[in-house]
C-alpha cells in the first residue's frame, strides 16, 4: 500500500488557477490514499476563494495517470475494491458538481482510470506525441469502473464507446481529438513547457478578463442539465442566471457594454 503520509496530490494556486498534480511516480497510479487526497484537494479548491479555475495534471514527463494501482487491487478483498470504486466515483463527481471550470492537462499516457479522471474534467488539453489514451480494462477481465463506461458513452456515443472499451484500444491524443475526447493539443517540447501552456490556457477563464462566476455557472448548467429532463434543465438555467444577475460582475459587464469599454471582472 502507498504511504498515506506522503503528498500524493500536490496543490498550489497561481494567478487564480488551482493546480492539482497527481504525484506518485513513475506512472502516477492511484491508490485509495491518493484518491482520498484528490478528494480533499478538490474540496480545498472549491472553498478557496483565490481559486477560480482548477487544473489537474500528472507529475513527470511520461504519465498523466496510468489508472488504479493494479498491485494494490490484487492484494485487497472484493469488498475493498467495491468501496474503492464507490469513493472514486464520488470524488470524480465533485469535479462535475463544483461550480469552477476543471481542466485536465494531459502531459503523458492517460489510460484506464487515468482517462476516467480526465473524462470527469470539463475540458481536456493534451501535449502532442506525449503518450496514448484509452480504456483497456477488458484486458484485465474487468470494465472501466470509475465512470468510464458512462462518461465515454456520453462523449462519443454508445456504439463507438462500446467498441473502444471492448477492444481495449489505445490511441493517440490526435485520435482523441477526432473523437471529441481532447479539446486542444499543444506542442510543448517538455513537460514544463506544456504545463506553462496549460496554465496560460486556464487563465483566460479568470478575472479580470473573464467573469469566472459566469464560467462556473455555465459549467454547472451543462453538467447537471444534461442529466435531467429538459424542462428541469431550463429551470436550473433560469436559477443560475438569476444568481448571476445579482452579481457585481453582471452589473460590470452590462455597464461596460453600454459605455463601450472593456469590463474589469472581479469574480463577485
MOBELTA-V928610 format. One record per pair of residues at least 4 apart in sequence whose C-alpha atoms are under 7 Angstrom apart, sorted by the first residue. I is the first residue (numbers start at 1). J is the second residue. If there is no record, write none. Layout:
i->(I | I)
j->(J | J)
This chain:
i->(1 | 2 | 2 | 4 | 8 | 8 | 8 | 8 | 8 | 9 | 9 | 9 | 9 | 9 | 9 | 9 | 10 | 10 | 10 | 10 | 11 | 11 | 11 | 11 | 11 | 12 | 12 | 13 | 13 | 13 | 13 | 14 | 16 | 16 | 16 | 16 | 16 | 17 | 17 | 17 | 17 | 17 | 17 | 17 | 18 | 18 | 18 | 18 | 18 | 19 | 19 | 19 | 20 | 20 | 20 | 21 | 21 | 21 | 21 | 22 | 22 | 22 | 22 | 23 | 23 | 23 | 24 | 24 | 27 | 27 | 27 | 28 | 28 | 28 | 28 | 28 | 29 | 29 | 29 | 29 | 29 | 30 | 30 | 30 | 30 | 30 | 31 | 31 | 31 | 32 | 32 | 33 | 34 | 35 | 35 | 36 | 37 | 38 | 39 | 39 | 40 | 41 | 42 | 43 | 44 | 45 | 46 | 52 | 52 | 52 | 53 | 53 | 53 | 53 | 53 | 54 | 54 | 54 | 54 | 55 | 55 | 55 | 55 | 56 | 56 | 56 | 57 | 57 | 57 | 57 | 57 | 58 | 58 | 58 | 58 | 60 | 61 | 61 | 61 | 62 | 62 | 62 | 63 | 63 | 63 | 63 | 64 | 64 | 64 | 64 | 64 | 64 | 65 | 65 | 65 | 65 | 66 | 66 | 66 | 66 | 66 | 66 | 67 | 67 | 67 | 67 | 68 | 69 | 70 | 71 | 72 | 73 | 76 | 76 | 77 | 78 | 79 | 80 | 81 | 82 | 83 | 84 | 85 | 85 | 85 | 86 | 87 | 88 | 88 | 89 | 89 | 89 | 90 | 92 | 92 | 93 | 94 | 95 | 95 | 95 | 96 | 96 | 96 | 97 | 99 | 99 | 99 | 99 | 100 | 101 | 101 | 101 | 101 | 102 | 102 | 102 | 103 | 103 | 103 | 103 | 104 | 104 | 104 | 104 | 104 | 105 | 105 | 105 | 105 | 106 | 106 | 106 | 106 | 107 | 107 | 107 | 107 | 108 | 108 | 109 | 109 | 109 | 109 | 110 | 110 | 110 | 110 | 111 | 111 | 111 | 111 | 112 | 112 | 112 | 112 | 112 | 112 | 113 | 113 | 114 | 115 | 115 | 115 | 116 | 116 | 116 | 116 | 118 | 119 | 123 | 124 | 124 | 125 | 125 | 125 | 125 | 126 | 126 | 126 | 126 | 126 | 127 | 127 | 127 | 127 | 127 | 128 | 128 | 128 | 128 | 131 | 132 | 132 | 132 | 132 | 133 | 133 | 133 | 133 | 134 | 134 | 134 | 134 | 135 | 135 | 135 | 136 | 136 | 136 | 137 | 137 | 137 | 137 | 137 | 138 | 138 | 138 | 138 | 138 | 139 | 144 | 144 | 147 | 148 | 149 | 150 | 151 | 152 | 152 | 153 | 153 | 153 | 155 | 155 | 156 | 156 | 156 | 156 | 157 | 158 | 159 | 160 | 161 | 162 | 163 | 164 | 164 | 171 | 172 | 173 | 173 | 174 | 175 | 176 | 176 | 176 | 177 | 177 | 177 | 186 | 188 | 188 | 189 | 190 | 191 | 192 | 193 | 194 | 195 | 196 | 197 | 198 | 199 | 200 | 204 | 204 | 205 | 205 | 206 | 206 | 206 | 207 | 207 | 207 | 207 | 207 | 208 | 208 | 208 | 209 | 209 | 210 | 211 | 211 | 211 | 211 | 212 | 212 | 213 | 213 | 214 | 214 | 215 | 216 | 217 | 217 | 218 | 219 | 220 | 221 | 221 | 221 | 222 | 224 | 225 | 228 | 228 | 229 | 230 | 231 | 232 | 233 | 234 | 235 | 236 | 237 | 238 | 239 | 240 | 241 | 242 | 243 | 244 | 245 | 247 | 247 | 248 | 248 | 249 | 249 | 249 | 249 | 249 | 250 | 251 | 252 | 252 | 252 | 253 | 253 | 254 | 255 | 256 | 256 | 256 | 256 | 257)
j->(72 | 31 | 33 | 33 | 22 | 23 | 24 | 34 | 37 | 20 | 21 | 22 | 23 | 34 | 37 | 38 | 20 | 21 | 22 | 23 | 18 | 19 | 20 | 21 | 41 | 18 | 19 | 17 | 18 | 19 | 51 | 18 | 50 | 51 | 52 | 53 | 206 | 51 | 52 | 53 | 54 | 55 | 202 | 203 | 45 | 51 | 53 | 54 | 55 | 54 | 55 | 56 | 55 | 56 | 57 | 56 | 57 | 58 | 59 | 28 | 57 | 58 | 59 | 28 | 58 | 59 | 28 | 29 | 63 | 65 | 66 | 58 | 63 | 64 | 65 | 66 | 65 | 66 | 67 | 68 | 69 | 34 | 35 | 67 | 68 | 69 | 35 | 68 | 69 | 36 | 84 | 37 | 38 | 39 | 88 | 40 | 41 | 42 | 43 | 91 | 44 | 45 | 46 | 47 | 48 | 51 | 98 | 100 | 206 | 212 | 100 | 101 | 102 | 202 | 206 | 100 | 101 | 102 | 103 | 102 | 103 | 104 | 105 | 103 | 104 | 105 | 64 | 104 | 105 | 106 | 107 | 63 | 64 | 65 | 107 | 191 | 107 | 108 | 191 | 108 | 109 | 130 | 107 | 108 | 109 | 110 | 106 | 107 | 108 | 109 | 110 | 114 | 109 | 110 | 111 | 114 | 109 | 110 | 111 | 112 | 113 | 114 | 111 | 112 | 113 | 114 | 113 | 73 | 74 | 75 | 76 | 81 | 80 | 81 | 81 | 82 | 83 | 84 | 85 | 86 | 87 | 88 | 89 | 145 | 146 | 90 | 91 | 92 | 146 | 93 | 146 | 147 | 94 | 117 | 120 | 97 | 98 | 102 | 120 | 121 | 120 | 121 | 223 | 220 | 216 | 217 | 219 | 220 | 216 | 122 | 215 | 216 | 219 | 121 | 122 | 123 | 121 | 122 | 123 | 124 | 118 | 121 | 123 | 124 | 125 | 124 | 125 | 126 | 198 | 110 | 125 | 126 | 127 | 126 | 127 | 130 | 191 | 130 | 131 | 130 | 131 | 132 | 133 | 114 | 115 | 132 | 133 | 115 | 133 | 134 | 135 | 116 | 134 | 135 | 136 | 137 | 144 | 117 | 146 | 118 | 119 | 133 | 134 | 120 | 146 | 147 | 148 | 124 | 151 | 183 | 182 | 183 | 182 | 183 | 184 | 185 | 173 | 182 | 184 | 185 | 186 | 185 | 186 | 187 | 188 | 194 | 173 | 185 | 186 | 187 | 172 | 170 | 171 | 172 | 173 | 170 | 171 | 172 | 173 | 168 | 169 | 170 | 171 | 144 | 165 | 168 | 165 | 168 | 169 | 141 | 142 | 143 | 144 | 168 | 142 | 143 | 165 | 166 | 168 | 168 | 148 | 149 | 151 | 152 | 153 | 154 | 155 | 156 | 161 | 157 | 158 | 161 | 180 | 181 | 160 | 161 | 179 | 180 | 161 | 162 | 163 | 164 | 165 | 166 | 167 | 168 | 169 | 175 | 176 | 177 | 182 | 178 | 179 | 180 | 181 | 182 | 181 | 182 | 183 | 194 | 193 | 194 | 193 | 194 | 195 | 196 | 197 | 198 | 199 | 200 | 201 | 202 | 203 | 204 | 209 | 210 | 210 | 212 | 210 | 211 | 212 | 211 | 212 | 265 | 266 | 267 | 264 | 265 | 266 | 264 | 265 | 265 | 215 | 249 | 265 | 267 | 216 | 267 | 217 | 267 | 218 | 244 | 219 | 220 | 221 | 240 | 222 | 223 | 224 | 225 | 236 | 237 | 226 | 228 | 233 | 232 | 233 | 233 | 234 | 235 | 236 | 237 | 238 | 239 | 240 | 241 | 242 | 243 | 244 | 245 | 246 | 247 | 250 | 250 | 251 | 268 | 252 | 268 | 253 | 265 | 266 | 267 | 268 | 254 | 255 | 256 | 263 | 265 | 257 | 263 | 258 | 259 | 260 | 261 | 262 | 263 | 261)
